[in-house]
Amino acid sequence: MDTFLRFLYEFVNQIVSGLYSILQGIKQILNFPAFYNLVSQYKGDFTGAEWILVAITILFMIVFYGGTIFLVVFAVRKIAKRIKPVSKSALINEVEELNKKVIKLSKEKDEILAMKVSQLGLKPSDLSEGGEIEEEKNGEEAISGEMGIRFSKLNLIDMEYADYKIKNYGNTFDLPELCYNFRHFAASKLKLFYKERMIRTFVAGLASTRLVILQGISGTGKTSLAYAWGKFMKQDSCVASVQPSWRDRTDLFGYFNEFTKKFNETELLKEMYIADYTDDVYTVILDEMNLSRVEYYFAEMLSILEMPDKKEWIIEIVPNSWPSDPKKLMHGKIQVPPNMWYIGTINNDDSTFAVTDKVYDRAMPIDINEKGEPFTPDDVDAQNINYSHLDKLFTEAMENFAITQETLDKIEKMDDFVIKHFRIAFGNRIVAHMKKFVPVYVACGGTEVEGVDYFIAKKILRKFEQLNMALIRDEIDGYIKFLDDTFGKGAMAECIEYLLRLKKMG
């Protein structure tokens, strides 16, 4: 043990002596008074040439010390920079840049994969589940989820529209011209024929609400009308085929997968996100919307679209926010774009659910029970149309062709009559809805009585189907007489036709 202690003493002494020597050497190097004393000692013996050499020596010493200090400071700053905490904003920016690169590489990989698949004579949709390519895709999704990218489609839209500027198409058309062009475009380009009144009613329906319901017998062109509208606007309609299994809003917008840590985005969500970037007109087709209960999967949207302030049209997609979330997804919420309409098609048969009053009261139902007659159309092309111009036309029509007070008085009398004889009331919502529909219908080339007649038949008399026809059959004739006396003989033709059909059914 004594031997080891001696060894340890000598070992440590060697280190300490070395450190002491280093400190002494540094002290000696930095002993500037000693340098001054040396110069003072020899200054009396230096010749002129030797003074030049002394100056060079001192200059060299200054450069040496200055360079040494610079290198030490540089090294210290570099080390300090490495260990300095990085700000949260800098980290977020760096993560965002990395996410963009990952999304870009993922897109390139998908394009290469699609080329390989096409060379095999397949389509991406033909790939079987559990196959090698499907596994690769799932693996990619899992990796993306780990990196914090949960909205891949919406993030791609942010990249594509990063430098996008709202386009002004310089529209100058009025509502009659819009109806004419749309009708002739559908006929000349798509071979779809609609009557003028149908187009008028459709456009007025769009002005009065964001949810239009096209109903009637199969094969009369319900889906085709919504499809043609999208084509006419140069923005193909997004088709959301409703399934019987739809139970809530996740079937519309998608849901967050806890396993992959990704949000399964639907085409409708993607279309809504794109629409929020532009001033174009967008259409969503809810095909066969009553295969499931509309008030289940569309209830939240019904409430949101009824709010008068469009800035309040906000829907929550996820309950929290991630740094890599899309730019327009604020705190997990997305703006429901005002330039998008939702057009549902309905077939009333044993395989579907009845649409409730809650839905009908907030929508504009349009019956399509007859095929349009072919005619020779003008050749009209699709048009780029600004939503702002279309909305302006709707607003001006509501101001310039507001329902006359005389007609409003007649409607109020009819309301009293219906309450007294049928125990059914209109409600303020339906009256406010009518004040939007009828003026635009008139601005499109129709008459006020025609607009009121159609609106009442589809929005109010429809409620009679819920009544016991055996009890109200005798009241129907009196109601028809009231309509003729109040609005003019046969003026309310749509209502009278509906009441007579209802009487026969009873």
DAMO-V992650 format. One record per residue. N is the residue number from 1. RES is the residue in three letters. SS is DSSP state (~ for helix, > for strand, _ for the rest). PHI is phi in degrees with one decimal (999 if undefined). D_CENTER is the distance of its C-alpha to the mean C-alpha in Angstrom with 2 decimals. Layout:
# DAMO-V992650
N&RES&SS&PHI&D_CENTER ; N&RES&SS&PHI&D_CENTER
This chain:
# DAMO-V992650
1&MET&_&999&80.71 ; 2&ASP&~&-62.3&82.74 ; 3&THR&~&-61.1&82.16 ; 4&PHE&~&-64.5&78.36 ; 5&LEU&~&-62.5&78.46 ; 6&ARG&~&-63.3&80.49 ; 7&PHE&~&-60.0&78.03 ; 8&LEU&~&-62.6&75.09 ; 9&TYR&~&-62.9&76.90 ; 10&GLU&~&-67.4&77.64 ; 11&PHE&~&-65.0&74.12 ; 12&VAL&~&-66.5&72.45 ; 13&ASN&~&-62.0&75.17 ; 14&GLN&~&-61.2&74.36 ; 15&ILE&~&-66.7&70.68 ; 16&VAL&~&-61.7&71.57 ; 17&SER&~&-62.5&74.22 ; 18&GLY&~&-63.6&71.76 ; 19&LEU&~&-63.0&69.20 ; 20&TYR&~&-64.0&72.04 ; 21&SER&~&-62.9&73.17 ; 22&ILE&~&-63.8&69.66 ; 23&LEU&~&-62.8&69.47 ; 24&GLN&~&-66.6&72.97 ; 25&GLY&~&-63.7&72.02 ; 26&ILE&~&-64.6&68.96 ; 27&LYS&~&-61.6&71.18 ; 28&GLN&~&-68.9&73.72 ; 29&ILE&~&-64.7&71.15 ; 30&LEU&_&-94.7&69.90 ; 31&ASN&_&-82.0&73.47 ; 32&PHE&~&-67.8&73.41 ; 33&PRO&~&-58.9&76.68 ; 34&ALA&~&-63.6&78.52 ; 35&PHE&~&-61.9&77.32 ; 36&TYR&~&-65.7&78.56 ; 37&ASN&~&-64.0&81.94 ; 38&LEU&~&-64.5&82.40 ; 39&VAL&~&-63.6&81.86 ; 40&SER&~&-64.5&84.28 ; 41&GLN&~&-66.9&86.86 ; 42&TYR&~&-102.8&86.96 ; 43&LYS&_&-65.6&86.31 ; 44&GLY&_&-74.3&90.04 ; 45&ASP&_&-98.7&90.68 ; 46&PHE&_&-74.9&87.75 ; 47&THR&_&-86.3&88.67 ; 48&GLY&~&-61.7&86.44 ; 49&ALA&~&-65.6&84.94 ; 50&GLU&~&-70.4&84.36 ; 51&TRP&~&-62.0&82.44 ; 52&ILE&~&-63.6&79.99 ; 53&LEU&~&-65.5&79.50 ; 54&VAL&~&-61.3&79.06 ; 55&ALA&~&-61.2&76.32 ; 56&ILE&~&-63.4&74.54 ; 57&THR&~&-63.3&74.83 ; 58&ILE&~&-63.7&73.37 ; 59&LEU&~&-61.8&70.53 ; 60&PHE&~&-59.9&69.78 ; 61&MET&~&-63.8&69.75 ; 62&ILE&~&-63.1&67.27 ; 63&VAL&~&-62.1&64.95 ; 64&PHE&~&-61.9&65.27 ; 65&TYR&~&-66.8&64.45 ; 66&GLY&~&-63.5&61.59 ; 67&GLY&~&-63.1&60.06 ; 68&THR&~&-63.6&60.45 ; 69&ILE&~&-62.8&58.77 ; 70&PHE&~&-59.9&55.86 ; 71&LEU&~&-64.7&55.32 ; 72&VAL&~&-64.4&55.47 ; 73&VAL&~&-62.5&52.96 ; 74&PHE&~&-60.1&50.60 ; 75&ALA&~&-64.4&50.82 ; 76&VAL&~&-64.0&50.29 ; 77&ARG&~&-63.8&47.20 ; 78&LYS&~&-64.6&45.72 ; 79&ILE&~&-65.6&46.40 ; 80&ALA&~&-65.2&45.04 ; 81&LYS&~&-65.4&41.82 ; 82&ARG&~&-69.0&41.36 ; 83&ILE&~&-93.6&41.91 ; 84&LYS&_&-70.9&40.03 ; 85&PRO&_&-61.1&36.95 ; 86&VAL&_&-85.0&33.66 ; 87&SER&_&-67.9&31.32 ; 88&LYS&~&-62.5&28.08 ; 89&SER&~&-64.3&26.04 ; 90&ALA&~&-65.5&27.90 ; 91&LEU&~&-63.8&27.16 ; 92&ILE&~&-62.3&23.40 ; 93&ASN&~&-63.4&23.50 ; 94&GLU&~&-66.3&25.64 ; 95&VAL&~&-63.9&23.44 ; 96&GLU&~&-63.4&20.38 ; 97&GLU&~&-63.7&22.59 ; 98&LEU&~&-64.3&23.81 ; 99&ASN&~&-61.9&20.36 ; 100&LYS&~&-62.0&19.57 ; 101&LYS&~&-65.3&22.93 ; 102&VAL&~&-64.2&22.42 ; 103&ILE&~&-62.5&19.15 ; 104&LYS&~&-63.6&21.02 ; 105&LEU&~&-65.2&24.05 ; 106&SER&~&-64.2&22.18 ; 107&LYS&~&-64.7&20.74 ; 108&GLU&~&-63.0&24.30 ; 109&LYS&~&-64.2&25.75 ; 110&ASP&~&-63.5&23.61 ; 111&GLU&~&-65.4&24.71 ; 112&ILE&~&-63.9&28.30 ; 113&LEU&~&-63.1&28.09 ; 114&ALA&~&-62.7&26.84 ; 115&MET&~&-63.9&29.83 ; 116&LYS&~&-65.0&32.21 ; 117&VAL&~&-65.7&31.02 ; 118&SER&~&-64.8&31.36 ; 119&GLN&~&-66.6&34.86 ; 120&LEU&_&-85.7&35.75 ; 121&GLY&_&82.1&34.83 ; 122&LEU&_&-113.7&31.90 ; 123&LYS&_&-114.4&28.19 ; 124&PRO&~&-54.9&25.76 ; 125&SER&~&-71.2&25.23 ; 126&ASP&~&-83.2&29.03 ; 127&LEU&_&-69.2&29.33 ; 128&SER&_&-77.9&30.87 ; 129&GLU&_&-68.9&29.67 ; 130&GLY&_&84.8&31.74 ; 131&GLY&_&-72.8&32.65 ; 132&GLU&~&-64.2&33.07 ; 133&ILE&~&-69.8&29.86 ; 134&GLU&~&-63.0&27.87 ; 135&GLU&~&-64.2&29.60 ; 136&GLU&~&-64.2&28.77 ; 137&LYS&~&-65.1&25.06 ; 138&ASN&~&-62.3&25.28 ; 139&GLY&~&-64.0&27.24 ; 140&GLU&~&-64.3&24.71 ; 141&GLU&~&-63.9&21.97 ; 142&ALA&~&-63.9&24.46 ; 143&ILE&~&-63.8&25.29 ; 144&SER&~&-61.6&21.70 ; 145&GLY&~&-61.9&21.31 ; 146&GLU&~&-63.6&24.53 ; 147&MET&_&-86.8&23.33 ; 148&GLY&_&90.3&20.37 ; 149&ILE&_&-100.6&17.50 ; 150&ARG&_&-110.2&15.49 ; 151&PHE&_&-121.7&12.06 ; 152&SER&~&-64.6&13.69 ; 153&LYS&~&-66.9&11.13 ; 154&LEU&~&-69.2&8.51 ; 155&ASN&~&-64.9&11.75 ; 156&LEU&~&-64.6&12.89 ; 157&ILE&~&-63.9&10.09 ; 158&ASP&~&-58.2&11.17 ; 159&MET&~&-67.8&14.64 ; 160&GLU&~&-67.8&14.30 ; 161&TYR&_&-104.9&12.86 ; 162&ALA&_&-58.1&15.13 ; 163&ASP&_&-108.6&17.52 ; 164&TYR&_&-72.7&15.45 ; 165&LYS&_&-122.7&16.80 ; 166&ILE&_&-56.4&15.85 ; 167&LYS&_&-94.2&18.16 ; 168&ASN&_&-101.4&20.63 ; 169&TYR&_&-85.1&22.05 ; 170&GLY&_&63.3&24.91 ; 171&ASN&_&-65.2&24.62 ; 172&THR&_&-129.9&27.83 ; 173&PHE&_&-69.8&27.90 ; 174&ASP&_&-105.5&28.50 ; 175&LEU&~&-67.2&27.51 ; 176&PRO&~&-59.3&30.66 ; 177&GLU&~&-67.3&30.05 ; 178&LEU&~&-61.7&26.44 ; 179&CYS&~&-62.3&27.79 ; 180&TYR&~&-62.7&30.63 ; 181&ASN&~&-64.3&28.63 ; 182&PHE&~&-65.1&26.14 ; 183&ARG&~&-62.9&29.09 ; 184&HIS&~&-76.9&31.09 ; 185&PHE&~&-63.6&28.28 ; 186&ALA&~&-59.7&27.75 ; 187&ALA&~&-75.6&31.53 ; 188&SER&~&-77.8&32.39 ; 189&LYS&~&-98.4&29.65 ; 190&LEU&~&-115.9&28.67 ; 191&LYS&_&58.3&31.91 ; 192&LEU&_&-111.8&30.17 ; 193&PHE&_&-111.1&32.32 ; 194&TYR&_&-131.4&31.36 ; 195&LYS&_&-73.6&33.54 ; 196&GLU&~&-58.3&32.94 ; 197&ARG&~&-65.0&32.62 ; 198&MET&~&-65.0&29.89 ; 199&ILE&~&-65.1&27.74 ; 200&ARG&~&-58.9&28.63 ; 201&THR&~&-65.1&27.65 ; 202&PHE&~&-63.5&24.28 ; 203&VAL&~&-65.8&23.34 ; 204&ALA&~&-64.6&24.73 ; 205&GLY&~&-63.4&22.71 ; 206&LEU&~&-64.0&19.44 ; 207&ALA&~&-72.0&20.80 ; 208&SER&~&-90.2&21.72 ; 209&THR&_&-162.4&18.69 ; 210&ARG&_&-85.9&15.15 ; 211&LEU&>&-116.6&16.71 ; 212&VAL&>&-112.6&19.50 ; 213&ILE&>&-111.2&21.79 ; 214&LEU&>&-100.1&23.98 ; 215&GLN&>&-130.6&27.03 ; 216&GLY&_&147.6&30.44 ; 217&ILE&_&-70.6&32.63 ; 218&SER&_&-68.7&31.48 ; 219&GLY&_&91.3&31.74 ; 220&THR&_&-97.1&31.28 ; 221&GLY&_&94.8&28.06 ; 222&LYS&~&-66.1&25.37 ; 223&THR&~&-65.0&22.77 ; 224&SER&~&-62.9&24.22 ; 225&LEU&~&-64.0&23.57 ; 226&ALA&~&-66.6&19.78 ; 227&TYR&~&-63.0&20.00 ; 228&ALA&~&-65.1&22.19 ; 229&TRP&~&-62.3&19.92 ; 230&GLY&~&-63.0&17.16 ; 231&LYS&~&-63.6&20.00 ; 232&PHE&~&-63.8&21.43 ; 233&MET&_&-84.1&18.32 ; 234&LYS&_&61.8&18.26 ; 235&GLN&_&-136.2&14.78 ; 236&ASP&_&-53.2&15.67 ; 237&SER&_&-63.6&14.41 ; 238&CYS&>&-86.1&12.42 ; 239&VAL&>&-95.5&15.14 ; 240&ALA&>&-111.1&14.76 ; 241&SER&>&-78.1&18.45 ; 242&VAL&_&-67.6&19.23 ; 243&GLN&_&-111.5&21.86 ; 244&PRO&_&-59.5&24.73 ; 245&SER&_&-82.8&23.82 ; 246&TRP&_&-65.9&20.51 ; 247&ARG&_&-126.8&21.24 ; 248&ASP&_&-150.4&18.23 ; 249&ARG&_&-67.7&14.46 ; 250&THR&~&-63.3&14.50 ; 251&ASP&~&-71.0&15.29 ; 252&LEU&~&-86.4&12.00 ; 253&PHE&~&-103.8&9.63 ; 254&GLY&>&107.6&12.34 ; 255&TYR&>&-152.4&14.76 ; 256&PHE&>&-88.4&16.44 ; 257&ASN&>&-89.9&19.61 ; 258&GLU&_&-66.2&22.37 ; 259&PHE&_&-76.5&24.60 ; 260&THR&_&-88.1&22.58 ; 261&LYS&_&59.5&20.63 ; 262&LYS&>&-127.0&17.42 ; 263&PHE&>&-94.9&14.27 ; 264&ASN&>&-79.4&14.30 ; 265&GLU&>&-82.7&10.80 ; 266&THR&_&-88.7&10.66 ; 267&GLU&~&-64.8&9.96 ; 268&LEU&~&-65.6&8.00 ; 269&LEU&~&-61.9&5.48 ; 270&LYS&~&-62.0&5.88 ; 271&GLU&~&-66.0&5.88 ; 272&MET&~&-61.9&2.90 ; 273&TYR&~&-67.6&2.26 ; 274&ILE&~&-65.2&5.67 ; 275&ALA&~&-59.4&6.06 ; 276&ASP&_&-68.8&5.65 ; 277&TYR&_&-84.1&8.37 ; 278&THR&_&-118.0&10.57 ; 279&ASP&_&-118.3&12.87 ; 280&ASP&_&-86.6&13.12 ; 281&VAL&_&-103.6&13.08 ; 282&TYR&>&-119.3&10.95 ; 283&THR&>&-133.0&12.43 ; 284&VAL&>&-114.3&11.96 ; 285&ILE&>&-100.9&15.46 ; 286&LEU&>&-91.9&16.42 ; 287&ASP&>&-72.6&19.67 ; 288&GLU&_&51.7&22.61 ; 289&MET&~&-64.2&20.57 ; 290&ASN&~&-97.3&23.82 ; 291&LEU&~&-66.2&24.80 ; 292&SER&_&-125.1&23.59 ; 293&ARG&_&-72.0&23.68 ; 294&VAL&~&-60.5&20.73 ; 295&GLU&~&-69.8&21.30 ; 296&TYR&~&-80.4&20.83 ; 297&TYR&~&-90.2&17.35 ; 298&PHE&_&-116.6&15.90 ; 299&ALA&~&-60.9&17.92 ; 300&GLU&~&-63.7&15.44 ; 301&MET&~&-66.1&13.18 ; 302&LEU&~&-60.0&16.53 ; 303&SER&~&-71.1&17.41 ; 304&ILE&~&-66.1&14.28 ; 305&LEU&~&-68.9&14.29 ; 306&GLU&_&-87.1&17.98 ; 307&MET&_&-67.1&17.79 ; 308&PRO&_&-68.5&19.32 ; 309&ASP&_&-91.8&17.56 ; 310&LYS&~&-64.6&13.98 ; 311&LYS&~&-67.2&13.67 ; 312&GLU&~&-89.1&14.30 ; 313&TRP&_&-78.5&11.31 ; 314&ILE&>&-119.9&10.29 ; 315&ILE&>&-129.6&9.98 ; 316&GLU&>&-83.9&11.53 ; 317&ILE&_&-96.3&10.46 ; 318&VAL&_&-135.1&13.61 ; 319&PRO&_&-81.6&16.67 ; 320&ASN&_&-140.7&17.32 ; 321&SER&_&-125.0&16.36 ; 322&TRP&_&-113.1&17.54 ; 323&PRO&_&-57.8&18.56 ; 324&SER&_&-91.6&16.77 ; 325&ASP&_&-64.1&13.27 ; 326&PRO&_&-56.2&10.51 ; 327&LYS&_&-60.9&11.12 ; 328&LYS&_&-91.0&8.20 ; 329&LEU&_&-94.7&8.69 ; 330&MET&>&-94.7&11.67 ; 331&HIS&_&53.8&14.30 ; 332&GLY&_&78.6&12.22 ; 333&LYS&>&-116.3&9.99 ; 334&ILE&>&-124.9&6.44 ; 335&GLN&>&-79.3&6.47 ; 336&VAL&_&-77.2&6.30 ; 337&PRO&_&-68.2&6.59 ; 338&PRO&_&-72.6&10.34 ; 339&ASN&_&-91.6&10.62 ; 340&MET&>&-126.0&9.56 ; 341&TRP&>&-113.0&12.50 ; 342&TYR&>&-116.5&13.35 ; 343&ILE&>&-115.5&16.81 ; 344&GLY&>&-98.9&18.84 ; 345&THR&>&-110.5&22.16 ; 346&ILE&>&-131.8&25.07 ; 347&ASN&_&-114.7&28.42 ; 348&ASN&_&-91.8&30.93 ; 349&ASP&_&-147.0&33.21 ; 350&ASP&_&-68.3&34.58 ; 351&SER&_&-89.3&31.74 ; 352&THR&_&-120.8&29.06 ; 353&PHE&_&-95.8&28.55 ; 354&ALA&_&-71.6&29.32 ; 355&VAL&_&-82.5&26.47 ; 356&THR&_&-80.5&27.36 ; 357&ASP&~&-60.1&27.94 ; 358&LYS&~&-56.0&25.05 ; 359&VAL&~&-77.7&22.67 ; 360&TYR&~&-60.9&24.89 ; 361&ASP&~&-65.0&25.36 ; 362&ARG&~&-99.5&21.68 ; 363&ALA&_&-115.1&21.18 ; 364&MET&>&-117.0&23.19 ; 365&PRO&>&-78.0&25.25 ; 366&ILE&>&-129.1&26.70 ; 367&ASP&>&-85.6&29.61 ; 368&ILE&_&-125.2&30.16 ; 369&ASN&_&-116.0&33.60 ; 370&GLU&_&-146.8&35.22 ; 371&LYS&_&-79.8&34.76 ; 372&GLY&_&-71.3&34.70 ; 373&GLU&_&-85.3&37.94 ; 374&PRO&_&-59.7&37.98 ; 375&PHE&_&-146.8&38.78 ; 376&THR&_&-89.3&39.25 ; 377&PRO&_&-89.7&36.07 ; 378&ASP&_&-75.3&35.68 ; 379&ASP&_&-81.2&33.87 ; 380&VAL&_&-117.1&30.49 ; 381&ASP&_&-88.4&27.80 ; 382&ALA&_&-63.8&24.03 ; 383&GLN&_&-128.9&22.76 ; 384&ASN&_&-83.7&20.16 ; 385&ILE&_&-127.3&19.13 ; 386&ASN&_&-79.7&17.47 ; 387&TYR&~&-59.8&15.53 ; 388&SER&~&-60.6&17.58 ; 389&HIS&~&-70.6&20.76 ; 390&LEU&~&-63.1&20.00 ; 391&ASP&~&-64.1&19.16 ; 392&LYS&~&-64.2&22.36 ; 393&LEU&~&-62.0&24.36 ; 394&PHE&~&-62.7&23.31 ; 395&THR&~&-63.8&24.28 ; 396&GLU&~&-63.9&27.53 ; 397&ALA&~&-64.0&28.41 ; 398&MET&~&-65.7&28.10 ; 399&GLU&~&-83.6&30.42 ; 400&ASN&~&-83.3&32.87 ; 401&PHE&_&-123.3&33.21 ; 402&ALA&_&-57.6&32.95 ; 403&ILE&_&-59.5&34.85 ; 404&THR&_&-67.0&38.50 ; 405&GLN&~&-62.2&40.22 ; 406&GLU&~&-60.7&42.69 ; 407&THR&~&-68.3&40.06 ; 408&LEU&~&-62.7&38.47 ; 409&ASP&~&-64.5&41.96 ; 410&LYS&~&-64.8&42.42 ; 411&ILE&~&-64.2&39.15 ; 412&GLU&~&-64.3&40.35 ; 413&LYS&~&-62.1&43.67 ; 414&MET&~&-65.2&41.97 ; 415&ASP&~&-60.2&39.98 ; 416&ASP&~&-61.8&43.34 ; 417&PHE&~&-63.6&44.87 ; 418&VAL&~&-66.1&42.18 ; 419&ILE&~&-62.6&42.38 ; 420&LYS&~&-69.0&46.18 ; 421&HIS&~&-98.6&46.53 ; 422&PHE&~&-125.4&43.48 ; 423&ARG&_&58.9&42.28 ; 424&ILE&_&-128.6&38.72 ; 425&ALA&_&-115.6&36.96 ; 426&PHE&_&-71.3&34.05 ; 427&GLY&_&94.6&32.33 ; 428&ASN&~&-63.9&30.78 ; 429&ARG&~&-61.6&27.26 ; 430&ILE&~&-69.3&28.61 ; 431&VAL&~&-65.1&30.69 ; 432&ALA&~&-62.8&27.82 ; 433&HIS&~&-64.7&25.82 ; 434&MET&~&-62.6&28.91 ; 435&LYS&~&-68.8&29.17 ; 436&LYS&~&-94.2&25.92 ; 437&PHE&~&-65.7&26.61 ; 438&VAL&~&-63.2&30.26 ; 439&PRO&~&-59.9&30.17 ; 440&VAL&~&-70.6&27.53 ; 441&TYR&~&-60.2&29.58 ; 442&VAL&~&-67.1&32.62 ; 443&ALA&~&-63.1&30.98 ; 444&CYS&_&-81.7&30.15 ; 445&GLY&_&118.5&33.88 ; 446&GLY&_&-90.7&34.67 ; 447&THR&_&-109.0&36.95 ; 448&GLU&~&-63.0&36.32 ; 449&VAL&~&-63.8&38.37 ; 450&GLU&~&-60.3&36.56 ; 451&GLY&~&-64.2&33.16 ; 452&VAL&~&-64.3&34.59 ; 453&ASP&~&-58.3&36.35 ; 454&TYR&~&-65.2&33.33 ; 455&PHE&~&-62.4&31.16 ; 456&ILE&~&-64.3&33.94 ; 457&ALA&~&-63.0&34.66 ; 458&LYS&~&-90.3&31.15 ; 459&LYS&~&-102.9&30.08 ; 460&ILE&_&-112.9&33.45 ; 461&LEU&~&-64.5&36.06 ; 462&ARG&~&-56.9&33.81 ; 463&LYS&~&-67.4&34.66 ; 464&PHE&~&-65.3&38.30 ; 465&GLU&~&-63.2&37.66 ; 466&GLN&~&-81.6&37.64 ; 467&LEU&_&-86.5&41.16 ; 468&ASN&_&-79.6&44.50 ; 469&MET&~&-63.9&45.52 ; 470&ALA&~&-64.6&49.18 ; 471&LEU&~&-87.4&49.14 ; 472&ILE&~&-107.7&47.30 ; 473&ARG&~&-57.7&48.77 ; 474&ASP&~&-68.4&51.51 ; 475&GLU&~&-81.0&49.05 ; 476&ILE&~&-64.8&47.03 ; 477&ASP&~&-61.0&49.90 ; 478&GLY&~&-66.3&50.21 ; 479&TYR&~&-69.3&46.52 ; 480&ILE&~&-62.6&46.80 ; 481&LYS&~&-62.9&49.85 ; 482&PHE&~&-62.2&47.97 ; 483&LEU&~&-63.0&45.17 ; 484&ASP&~&-65.2&47.85 ; 485&ASP&~&-70.2&49.80 ; 486&THR&~&-84.5&46.85 ; 487&PHE&~&-103.6&44.73 ; 488&GLY&_&112.0&47.46 ; 489&LYS&_&-58.1&48.97 ; 490&GLY&_&73.3&46.36 ; 491&ALA&_&-65.9&43.67 ; 492&MET&_&-95.6&41.36 ; 493&ALA&~&-62.3&41.74 ; 494&GLU&~&-63.8&38.42 ; 495&CYS&~&-65.2&39.21 ; 496&ILE&~&-64.2&42.82 ; 497&GLU&~&-60.5&41.97 ; 498&TYR&~&-65.3&39.60 ; 499&LEU&~&-65.0&42.29 ; 500&LEU&~&-66.5&45.01 ; 501&ARG&~&-64.8&42.93 ; 502&LEU&~&-64.3&42.23 ; 503&LYS&~&-64.1&45.98 ; 504&LYS&~&-67.3&46.92 ; 505&MET&~&-64.7&44.56 ; 506&GLY&_&-71.8&46.16
